[in-house]
Amino acid sequence: MTMSDETPREPASEADALLSRLRVIEDQPLESRAAAFTQLHEQLQARLEGGDSPAPHA
């Protein structure tokens, strides 16, 4: 089983945006790259953890 079989597919535009952002980060000098990867990690972590919260009742 591959990773794509285990997780739901995200919209192509989101995946393309992430890949584009990663390419931009990888082209930066090492010091800037480290900070940019840290920021991206924090954003993705917040997004993932936000999905764990129960939905508020309407």
N, CA, C and O of each residue as an XYZ file, in Angstrom:
232
protein
N       0.849     -1.171      0.000
C       0.000      0.000      0.000
C       0.895      1.234      0.000
O       1.853      1.299      0.770
N       0.603      2.196     -0.835
C       1.399      3.417     -0.912
C       0.768      4.490     -0.047
O      -0.365      4.352      0.414
N       1.514      5.556      0.166
C       1.009      6.664      0.980
C      -0.260      7.243      0.377
O      -1.172      7.619      1.113
N      -0.338      7.323     -0.944
C      -1.518      7.891     -1.583
C      -2.744      7.007     -1.375
O      -3.873      7.497     -1.426
N      -2.536      5.704     -1.140
C      -3.647      4.807     -0.873
C      -4.189      4.986      0.542
O      -5.351      4.676      0.807
N      -3.362      5.478      1.442
C      -3.740      5.575      2.839
C      -4.395      6.891      3.205
O      -5.164      6.942      4.164
N      -4.114      7.952      2.474
C      -4.629      9.264      2.830
C      -5.527      9.795      1.723
O      -5.321      9.501      0.545
N      -6.528     10.581      2.116
C      -7.380     11.173      1.084
C      -6.586     12.155      0.238
O      -5.676     12.822      0.732
N      -6.931     12.238     -1.023
C      -6.243     13.152     -1.935
C      -6.710     14.566     -1.666
O      -7.900     14.814     -1.474
N      -5.764     15.492     -1.653
C      -6.143     16.886     -1.519
C      -6.332     17.455     -2.921
O      -5.792     16.913     -3.885
N      -7.083     18.526     -3.042
C      -7.298     19.116     -4.371
C      -5.977     19.430     -5.060
O      -5.011     19.836     -4.415
N      -5.944     19.241     -6.351
C      -4.715     19.442     -7.126
C      -4.144     20.841     -6.917
O      -2.927     21.001     -6.833
N      -4.993     21.842     -6.832
C      -4.492     23.203     -6.664
C      -3.747     23.364     -5.340
O      -2.757     24.093     -5.284
N      -4.202     22.699     -4.269
C      -3.502     22.763     -2.991
C      -2.165     22.033     -3.072
O      -1.156     22.524     -2.567
N      -2.158     20.871     -3.702
C      -0.912     20.116     -3.856
C       0.067     20.890     -4.726
O       1.257     20.948     -4.415
N      -0.415     21.481     -5.803
C       0.448     22.273     -6.679
C       1.017     23.483     -5.945
O       2.182     23.836     -6.126
N       0.188     24.116     -5.117
C       0.650     25.276     -4.361
C       1.732     24.872     -3.369
O       2.717     25.592     -3.201
N       1.560     23.731     -2.714
C       2.567     23.257     -1.767
C       3.873     22.933     -2.485
O       4.948     23.319     -2.023
N       3.787     22.234     -3.600
C       4.998     21.904     -4.363
C       5.708     23.166     -4.835
O       6.935     23.251     -4.782
N       4.948     24.130     -5.290
C       5.533     25.394     -5.739
C       6.245     26.094     -4.579
O       7.351     26.613     -4.737
N       5.598     26.100     -3.423
C       6.192     26.738     -2.246
C       7.475     26.017     -1.825
O       8.456     26.663     -1.456
N       7.470     24.692     -1.878
C       8.664     23.928     -1.528
C       9.808     24.222     -2.485
O      10.961     24.321     -2.064
N       9.499     24.362     -3.766
C      10.551     24.683     -4.752
C      11.158     26.054     -4.470
O      12.372     26.231     -4.570
N      10.317     27.017     -4.119
C      10.815     28.359     -3.802
C      11.718     28.296     -2.576
O      12.787     28.906     -2.552
N      11.285     27.555     -1.561
C      12.083     27.427     -0.337
C      13.431     26.780     -0.644
O      14.463     27.247     -0.164
N      13.432     25.723     -1.428
C      14.671     25.002     -1.718
C      15.669     25.833     -2.516
O      16.861     25.527     -2.510
N      15.210     26.870     -3.199
C      16.100     27.733     -3.961
C      16.745     28.823     -3.102
O      17.616     29.551     -3.579
N      16.324     28.938     -1.844
C      16.833     29.980     -0.959
C      18.150     29.543     -0.316
O      18.459     28.352     -0.270
N      18.930     30.519      0.183
C      20.146     30.182      0.941
C      19.773     29.351      2.175
O      18.639     29.412      2.650
N      20.722     28.586      2.684
C      20.469     27.643      3.776
C      19.784     28.292      4.976
O      18.812     27.743      5.495
N      20.267     29.445      5.427
C      19.688     30.088      6.608
C      18.216     30.440      6.386
O      17.383     30.219      7.264
N      17.906     30.977      5.233
C      16.522     31.338      4.903
C      15.675     30.095      4.728
O      14.506     30.070      5.113
N      16.262     29.072      4.149
C      15.552     27.812      3.908
C      15.105     27.190      5.229
O      13.969     26.730      5.351
N      15.989     27.177      6.208
C      15.651     26.589      7.507
C      14.475     27.325      8.140
O      13.552     26.691      8.651
N      14.498     28.639      8.112
C      13.401     29.422      8.684
C      12.105     29.198      7.918
O      11.037     29.095      8.523
N      12.188     29.124      6.608
C      10.993     28.921      5.789
C      10.394     27.533      6.012
O       9.173     27.388      6.066
N      11.241     26.516      6.142
C      10.735     25.166      6.428
C      10.093     25.106      7.812
O       9.088     24.420      8.000
N      10.669     25.823      8.783
C      10.085     25.873     10.123
C       8.706     26.510     10.079
O       7.767     26.012     10.701
N       8.583     27.602      9.350
C       7.292     28.286      9.224
C       6.275     27.379      8.533
O       5.130     27.286      8.973
N       6.680     26.721      7.471
C       5.781     25.822      6.754
C       5.348     24.674      7.668
O       4.174     24.302      7.686
N       6.278     24.123      8.413
C       5.966     23.039      9.350
C       4.915     23.490     10.356
O       3.951     22.769     10.613
N       5.096     24.672     10.922
C       4.148     25.185     11.913
C       2.758     25.383     11.307
O       1.751     25.083     11.948
N       2.705     25.883     10.081
C       1.416     26.080      9.418
C       0.726     24.758      9.136
O      -0.477     24.624      9.364
N       1.474     23.778      8.643
C       0.882     22.470      8.351
C       0.453     21.770      9.636
O      -0.596     21.127      9.674
N       1.258     21.892     10.685
C       0.913     21.282     11.965
C      -0.368     21.895     12.527
O      -1.231     21.170     13.023
N      -0.501     23.209     12.457
C      -1.706     23.877     12.945
C      -2.927     23.426     12.142
O      -4.008     23.230     12.696
N      -2.743     23.267     10.852
C      -3.854     22.820     10.004
C      -4.270     21.388     10.350
O      -5.460     21.084     10.437
N      -3.292     20.524     10.546
C      -3.593     19.137     10.892
C      -4.241     19.031     12.271
O      -5.221     18.308     12.448
N      -3.695     19.747     13.236
C      -4.248     19.694     14.583
C      -5.627     20.330     14.652
O      -6.454     19.935     15.474
N      -5.876     21.300     13.805
C      -7.194     21.928     13.757
C      -8.245     20.955     13.283
O      -9.415     21.079     13.644
N      -7.840     19.977     12.472
C      -8.767     18.972     11.984
C      -9.171     17.968     13.053
O     -10.145     17.234     12.883
N      -8.420     17.933     14.168
C      -8.730     17.015     15.263
C      -9.792     17.554     16.197
O     -10.371     16.796     16.976
N     -10.059     18.852     16.135
C     -11.026     19.466     17.026
C     -12.435     19.069     16.631
O     -12.754     19.016     15.443
N     -13.288     18.788     17.617
C     -14.670     18.457     17.281
C     -15.369     19.699     16.706
O     -15.075     20.831     17.094
N     -16.276     19.463     15.797
C     -17.020     20.568     15.189
C     -17.975     21.153     16.208
O     -18.603     20.407     16.960
N     -18.102     22.491     16.253
C     -19.049     23.100     17.192
C     -20.484     22.748     16.791
O     -20.795     22.579     15.612
N     -21.328     22.644     17.783
C     -22.738     22.318     17.520
C     -23.472     23.563     17.084
O     -23.292     24.643     17.646
N     -24.309     23.393     16.063
C     -25.063     24.562     15.545
C     -26.369     24.713     16.241
O     -27.128     25.634     15.938
